[in-house]
């Protein structure tokens, strides 16, 4: 799964780049932590997004939607702490 994983990572990073300007506009950011073998994307919410009461809504309604649209094999996007 080496090359496939690399390609998948690049596709997910590109999708996160689409969302990043909106997060940065509110003083936040997002970084990719890992893509699991069962196609779950783990991200870290940063800046003002970390601990924000609306972060789960942003994650599911924004980030996950964009990632799954760009990379259909992704099953879920979840936030992890450091």
N, C-alpha and C positions, 0 to 999 in steps of 0.2 A: 504493500500500500504506500510505499515511499513517495513515488512521483505523484500518485493520485492525491496523497495527503498534502504535498506541497502545492499542487494546483488548487485543491480545496481551500487551503489556507489563504492563497492569493485571492481567490474569489470572495472569501469572507472578509478579508481585509479591504478589498475594493468596496464591498457593501457597507462596511463600517465607515469608510471615507465619505460615503454619501450622507451619512447621519451626523458625522463629527462636527460640521459647521454649526448645526442647530444646537448641539450640546455645548460647544465652545461659546456660542452666543449667550448662554446662560451661565457661563463660568465653569462648565464641566468638561469632561472628556470620557473616552472609553478606550480600553485596550483589550486585545485578544489575549487570553491566557492559554487556551487549549481547545482543540477539537477532539472529542473522544471518538473511539472506534465505532460507537453507536450513533454518531452524527449529532452530538449535543455540543453546542458552542458555549464555552465558558468565557465570560468577559469580566473585566473589572471596571466598575464605575468610579470615576475619579473627580476630583475637584468638588464643585457644588453638587454634582450628581450623587456623590457618595453620602448616603444617609438622608437624601432628600425624600420627603414623604411621597412625592410623585414618581420616584425613580422606577418602581415596579411597573407603573402605568407606561412610562416612557420605554422601559425595556420590552414589555410585551406588545404594546400598541405601536411602537415606532421601530425600535432596533430589530426585534424578532421578525416583524412583518417585512422589513426591507431585506434582511438577510435571507429569509425563506423565499422571498420573491426572486432574489438574485441567484440563490443557491438552493434549488428545490429539494435536494437530498438532506438538508439540515432539518432535524426533527424539532429542536427546541434551542432557545438561547437562555442561559441562566447567568446570574451574577454571582461571583464568588468574592470572598474577602481575601486580600493579599494572598 
